[in-house]
Amino acid sequence: MCCSNDKEFETEFPELLSNHAISKQMVGGEFIFENMNFLESFMTQKIAGVKASVSNLKEDAIKQMITDLKN
């Protein structure tokens, strides 16, 4: 399981899935407007309220998830 914030982590995954997850990490997220077309950019701005590219990836959590999945 992975997600970008505490609320998602606690509420968006069913208990059955959470209980069977090999790894549970909050890996952050990013919005890269340079890689989006007009519609994607417009929807991201309206839904997420983000107006500029932002990256909040948590590399340590990503590496931990990879390690967990390898084992």
N, CA, C and O atoms as a GROMACS GRO file, in nm:
protein
  284
    1MET      N    1   0.085  -0.117   0.000
    1MET     CA    2   0.000   0.000   0.000
    1MET      C    3   0.089   0.123   0.000
    1MET      O    4   0.192   0.127   0.066
    2CYS      N    5   0.048   0.222  -0.074
    2CYS     CA    6   0.119   0.349  -0.067
    2CYS      C    7   0.019   0.462  -0.086
    2CYS      O    8  -0.086   0.444  -0.149
    3CYS      N    9   0.052   0.576  -0.033
    3CYS     CA   10  -0.032   0.694  -0.046
    3CYS      C   11   0.051   0.816  -0.012
    3CYS      O   12   0.168   0.805   0.024
    4SER      N   13  -0.011   0.932  -0.023
    4SER     CA   14   0.067   1.054  -0.005
    4SER      C   15   0.036   1.131   0.122
    4SER      O   16   0.110   1.224   0.155
    5ASN      N   17  -0.070   1.096   0.195
    5ASN     CA   18  -0.096   1.169   0.320
    5ASN      C   19  -0.162   1.079   0.424
    5ASN      O   20  -0.213   0.972   0.392
    6ASP      N   21  -0.159   1.125   0.548
    6ASP     CA   22  -0.209   1.046   0.661
    6ASP      C   23  -0.356   1.007   0.647
    6ASP      O   24  -0.394   0.894   0.678
    7LYS      N   25  -0.439   1.099   0.599
    7LYS     CA   26  -0.582   1.072   0.587
    7LYS      C   27  -0.606   0.954   0.493
    7LYS      O   28  -0.681   0.862   0.526
    8GLU      N   29  -0.544   0.957   0.376
    8GLU     CA   30  -0.558   0.847   0.282
    8GLU      C   31  -0.511   0.716   0.345
    8GLU      O   32  -0.575   0.612   0.332
    9PHE      N   33  -0.398   0.724   0.413
    9PHE     CA   34  -0.338   0.604   0.470
    9PHE      C   35  -0.431   0.536   0.569
    9PHE      O   36  -0.437   0.413   0.575
   10GLU      N   37  -0.503   0.615   0.646
   10GLU     CA   38  -0.589   0.560   0.750
   10GLU      C   39  -0.730   0.526   0.702
   10GLU      O   40  -0.793   0.437   0.759
   11THR      N   41  -0.781   0.595   0.599
   11THR     CA   42  -0.922   0.580   0.565
   11THR      C   43  -0.952   0.521   0.428
   11THR      O   44  -1.061   0.468   0.408
   12GLU      N   45  -0.860   0.527   0.334
   12GLU     CA   46  -0.893   0.490   0.197
   12GLU      C   47  -0.871   0.342   0.163
   12GLU      O   48  -0.916   0.296   0.058
   13PHE      N   49  -0.805   0.269   0.249
   13PHE     CA   50  -0.779   0.129   0.221
   13PHE      C   51  -0.864   0.041   0.312
   13PHE      O   52  -0.866   0.062   0.433
   14PRO      N   53  -0.933  -0.057   0.255
   14PRO     CA   54  -1.012  -0.148   0.339
   14PRO      C   55  -0.922  -0.224   0.438
   14PRO      O   56  -0.805  -0.250   0.409
   15GLU      N   57  -0.978  -0.258   0.552
   15GLU     CA   58  -0.901  -0.329   0.655
   15GLU      C   59  -0.842  -0.459   0.603
   15GLU      O   60  -0.729  -0.494   0.636
   16LEU      N   61  -0.918  -0.530   0.522
   16LEU     CA   62  -0.870  -0.657   0.466
   16LEU      C   63  -0.742  -0.636   0.386
   16LEU      O   64  -0.646  -0.712   0.399
   17LEU      N   65  -0.741  -0.533   0.303
   17LEU     CA   66  -0.621  -0.502   0.224
   17LEU      C   67  -0.506  -0.460   0.315
   17LEU      O   68  -0.393  -0.505   0.297
   18SER      N   69  -0.535  -0.375   0.410
   18SER     CA   70  -0.432  -0.326   0.501
   18SER      C   71  -0.368  -0.441   0.579
   18SER      O   72  -0.247  -0.443   0.599
   19ASN      N   73  -0.450  -0.536   0.622
   19ASN     CA   74  -0.398  -0.649   0.700
   19ASN      C   75  -0.308  -0.740   0.618
   19ASN      O   76  -0.224  -0.810   0.674
   20HIS      N   77  -0.324  -0.741   0.487
   20HIS     CA   78  -0.245  -0.830   0.402
   20HIS      C   79  -0.133  -0.758   0.326
   20HIS      O   80  -0.063  -0.821   0.246
   21ALA      N   81  -0.117  -0.631   0.349
   21ALA     CA   82  -0.015  -0.554   0.277
   21ALA      C   83   0.125  -0.599   0.318
   21ALA      O   84   0.152  -0.618   0.436
   22ILE      N   85   0.211  -0.614   0.221
   22ILE     CA   86   0.350  -0.650   0.247
   22ILE      C   87   0.425  -0.530   0.303
   22ILE      O   88   0.512  -0.545   0.389
   23SER      N   89   0.391  -0.413   0.254
   23SER     CA   90   0.457  -0.291   0.298
   23SER      C   91   0.353  -0.180   0.305
   23SER      O   92   0.264  -0.171   0.220
   24LYS      N   93   0.364  -0.096   0.405
   24LYS     CA   94   0.275   0.018   0.422
   24LYS      C   95   0.362   0.143   0.435
   24LYS      O   96   0.428   0.163   0.538
   25GLN      N   97   0.362   0.224   0.332
   25GLN     CA   98   0.448   0.342   0.330
   25GLN      C   99   0.373   0.464   0.280
   25GLN      O  100   0.287   0.453   0.193
   26MET      N  101   0.406   0.578   0.335
   26MET     CA  102   0.358   0.705   0.280
   26MET      C  103   0.472   0.760   0.195
   26MET      O  104   0.573   0.808   0.248
   27VAL      N  105   0.457   0.753   0.064
   27VAL     CA  106   0.566   0.784  -0.028
   27VAL      C  107   0.563   0.926  -0.082
   27VAL      O  108   0.650   0.964  -0.160
   28GLY      N  109   0.465   1.006  -0.041
   28GLY     CA  110   0.455   1.142  -0.091
   28GLY      C  111   0.391   1.144  -0.228
   28GLY      O  112   0.321   1.051  -0.266
   29GLY      N  113   0.415   1.249  -0.300
   29GLY     CA  114   0.359   1.260  -0.434
   29GLY      C  115   0.412   1.383  -0.505
   29GLY      O  116   0.489   1.460  -0.448
   30GLU      N  117   0.370   1.399  -0.629
   30GLU     CA  118   0.414   1.515  -0.703
   30GLU      C  119   0.316   1.549  -0.815
   30GLU      O  120   0.244   1.463  -0.865
   31PHE      N  121   0.316   1.675  -0.851
   31PHE     CA  122   0.242   1.725  -0.966
   31PHE      C  123   0.346   1.796  -1.052
   31PHE      O  124   0.404   1.896  -1.010
   32ILE      N  125   0.368   1.747  -1.172
   32ILE     CA  126   0.464   1.807  -1.264
   32ILE      C  127   0.386   1.863  -1.382
   32ILE      O  128   0.354   1.790  -1.476
   33PHE      N  129   0.356   1.992  -1.378
   33PHE     CA  130   0.273   2.054  -1.480
   33PHE      C  131   0.337   2.051  -1.618
   33PHE      O  132   0.266   2.049  -1.719
   34GLU      N  133   0.469   2.051  -1.625
   34GLU     CA  134   0.538   2.047  -1.755
   34GLU      C  135   0.508   1.918  -1.831
   34GLU      O  136   0.518   1.914  -1.954
   35ASN      N  137   0.471   1.812  -1.759
   35ASN     CA  138   0.443   1.683  -1.823
   35ASN      C  139   0.294   1.660  -1.846
   35ASN      O  140   0.255   1.554  -1.895
   36MET      N  141   0.211   1.757  -1.813
   36MET     CA  142   0.066   1.744  -1.827
   36MET      C  143   0.017   1.816  -1.952
   36MET      O  144   0.073   1.917  -1.994
   37ASN      N  145  -0.091   1.761  -2.010
   37ASN     CA  146  -0.157   1.835  -2.118
   37ASN      C  147  -0.252   1.937  -2.054
   37ASN      O  148  -0.263   1.945  -1.931
   38PHE      N  149  -0.320   2.016  -2.138
   38PHE     CA  150  -0.405   2.122  -2.086
   38PHE      C  151  -0.512   2.069  -1.991
   38PHE      O  152  -0.532   2.125  -1.883
   39LEU      N  153  -0.581   1.962  -2.031
   39LEU     CA  154  -0.690   1.909  -1.949
   39LEU      C  155  -0.639   1.857  -1.815
   39LEU      O  156  -0.700   1.883  -1.711
   40GLU      N  157  -0.528   1.784  -1.817
   40GLU     CA  158  -0.471   1.734  -1.692
   40GLU      C  159  -0.431   1.849  -1.599
   40GLU      O  160  -0.457   1.845  -1.479
   41SER      N  161  -0.369   1.949  -1.657
   41SER     CA  162  -0.328   2.066  -1.578
   41SER      C  163  -0.449   2.138  -1.519
   41SER      O  164  -0.449   2.173  -1.401
   42PHE      N  165  -0.550   2.159  -1.601
   42PHE     CA  166  -0.672   2.227  -1.556
   42PHE      C  167  -0.739   2.150  -1.443
   42PHE      O  168  -0.776   2.209  -1.341
   43MET      N  169  -0.755   2.019  -1.460
   43MET     CA  170  -0.821   1.936  -1.358
   43MET      C  171  -0.740   1.932  -1.228
   43MET      O  172  -0.797   1.936  -1.120
   44THR      N  173  -0.608   1.923  -1.240
   44THR     CA  174  -0.523   1.921  -1.120
   44THR      C  175  -0.538   2.052  -1.042
   44THR      O  176  -0.548   2.050  -0.920
   45GLN      N  177  -0.539   2.162  -1.114
   45GLN     CA  178  -0.554   2.292  -1.047
   45GLN      C  179  -0.690   2.302  -0.977
   45GLN      O  180  -0.697   2.351  -0.865
   46LYS      N  181  -0.796   2.256  -1.042
   46LYS     CA  182  -0.930   2.266  -0.985
   46LYS      C  183  -0.952   2.169  -0.868
   46LYS      O  184  -1.008   2.206  -0.766
   47ILE      N  185  -0.906   2.045  -0.884
   47ILE     CA  186  -0.934   1.942  -0.783
   47ILE      C  187  -0.835   1.949  -0.666
   47ILE      O  188  -0.876   1.947  -0.550
   48ALA      N  189  -0.706   1.958  -0.697
   48ALA     CA  190  -0.604   1.956  -0.591
   48ALA      C  191  -0.569   2.096  -0.541
   48ALA      O  192  -0.508   2.110  -0.435
   49GLY      N  193  -0.609   2.198  -0.616
   49GLY     CA  194  -0.578   2.334  -0.574
   49GLY      C  195  -0.432   2.370  -0.588
   49GLY      O  196  -0.384   2.465  -0.526
   50VAL      N  197  -0.360   2.294  -0.669
   50VAL     CA  198  -0.217   2.317  -0.690
   50VAL      C  199  -0.201   2.400  -0.816
   50VAL      O  200  -0.259   2.367  -0.920
   51LYS      N  201  -0.123   2.506  -0.810
   51LYS     CA  202  -0.107   2.597  -0.924
   51LYS      C  203   0.029   2.586  -0.992
   51LYS      O  204   0.046   2.636  -1.103
   52ALA      N  205   0.125   2.521  -0.929
   52ALA     CA  206   0.260   2.509  -0.985
   52ALA      C  207   0.314   2.370  -0.955
   52ALA      O  208   0.267   2.302  -0.864
   53SER      N  209   0.414   2.329  -1.032
   53SER     CA  210   0.475   2.198  -1.010
   53SER      C  211   0.528   2.187  -0.868
   53SER      O  212   0.584   2.282  -0.812
   54VAL      N  213   0.509   2.069  -0.810
   54VAL     CA  214   0.555   2.044  -0.674
   54VAL      C  215   0.592   1.896  -0.662
   54VAL      O  216   0.525   1.810  -0.720
   55SER      N  217   0.698   1.868  -0.589
   55SER     CA  218   0.740   1.730  -0.566
   55SER      C  219   0.768   1.711  -0.417
   55SER      O  220   0.852   1.780  -0.360
   56ASN      N  221   0.696   1.619  -0.357
   56ASN     CA  222   0.715   1.588  -0.215
   56ASN      C  223   0.738   1.438  -0.197
   56ASN      O  224   0.685   1.376  -0.104
   57LEU      N  225   0.817   1.380  -0.286
   57LEU     CA  226   0.845   1.237  -0.277
   57LEU      C  227   0.935   1.210  -0.157
   57LEU      O  228   1.027   1.286  -0.128
   58LYS      N  229   0.906   1.101  -0.089
   58LYS     CA  230   0.985   1.060   0.028
   58LYS      C  231   1.069   0.940  -0.014
   58LYS      O  232   1.024   0.825  -0.007
   59GLU      N  233   1.191   0.968  -0.056
   59GLU     CA  234   1.276   0.864  -0.113
   59GLU      C  235   1.305   0.752  -0.015
   59GLU      O  236   1.315   0.636  -0.056
   60ASP      N  237   1.319   0.782   0.114
   60ASP     CA  238   1.343   0.677   0.212
   60ASP      C  239   1.227   0.578   0.218
   60ASP      O  240   1.248   0.458   0.228
   61ALA      N  241   1.104   0.629   0.212
   61ALA     CA  242   0.986   0.543   0.215
   61ALA      C  243   0.977   0.459   0.088
   61ALA      O  244   0.937   0.343   0.092
   62ILE      N  245   1.014   0.518  -0.026
   62ILE     CA  246   1.013   0.444  -0.153
   62ILE      C  247   1.115   0.331  -0.147
   62ILE      O  248   1.086   0.219  -0.187
   63LYS      N  249   1.235   0.360  -0.099
   63LYS     CA  250   1.338   0.257  -0.087
   63LYS      C  251   1.295   0.148   0.010
   63LYS      O  252   1.322   0.030  -0.015
   64GLN      N  253   1.229   0.185   0.120
   64GLN     CA  254   1.182   0.085   0.216
   64GLN      C  255   1.078  -0.006   0.152
   64GLN      O  256   1.080  -0.127   0.173
   65MET      N  257   0.988   0.052   0.072
   65MET     CA  258   0.886  -0.029   0.007
   65MET      C  259   0.949  -0.128  -0.091
   65MET      O  260   0.908  -0.243  -0.099
   66ILE      N  261   1.050  -0.083  -0.164
   66ILE     CA  262   1.121  -0.172  -0.258
   66ILE      C  263   1.187  -0.285  -0.181
   66ILE      O  264   1.179  -0.401  -0.222
   67THR      N  265   1.252  -0.253  -0.070
   67THR     CA  266   1.317  -0.355   0.013
   67THR      C  267   1.214  -0.455   0.065
   67THR      O  268   1.237  -0.576   0.060
   68ASP      N  269   1.101  -0.405   0.116
   68ASP     CA  270   0.996  -0.493   0.167
   68ASP      C  271   0.944  -0.587   0.059
   68ASP      O  272   0.921  -0.705   0.085
   69LEU      N  273   0.926  -0.536  -0.061
   69LEU     CA  274   0.872  -0.617  -0.171
   69LEU      C  275   0.971  -0.721  -0.220
   69LEU      O  276   0.931  -0.827  -0.268
   70LYS      N  277   1.100  -0.692  -0.209
   70LYS     CA  278   1.203  -0.788  -0.250
   70LYS      C  279   1.209  -0.907  -0.156
   70LYS      O  280   1.244  -1.018  -0.197
   71ASN      N  281   1.176  -0.884  -0.030
   71ASN     CA  282   1.188  -0.991   0.072
   71ASN      C  283   1.070  -1.079   0.074
   71ASN      O  284   1.064  -1.173   0.153
   0.00000   0.00000   0.00000
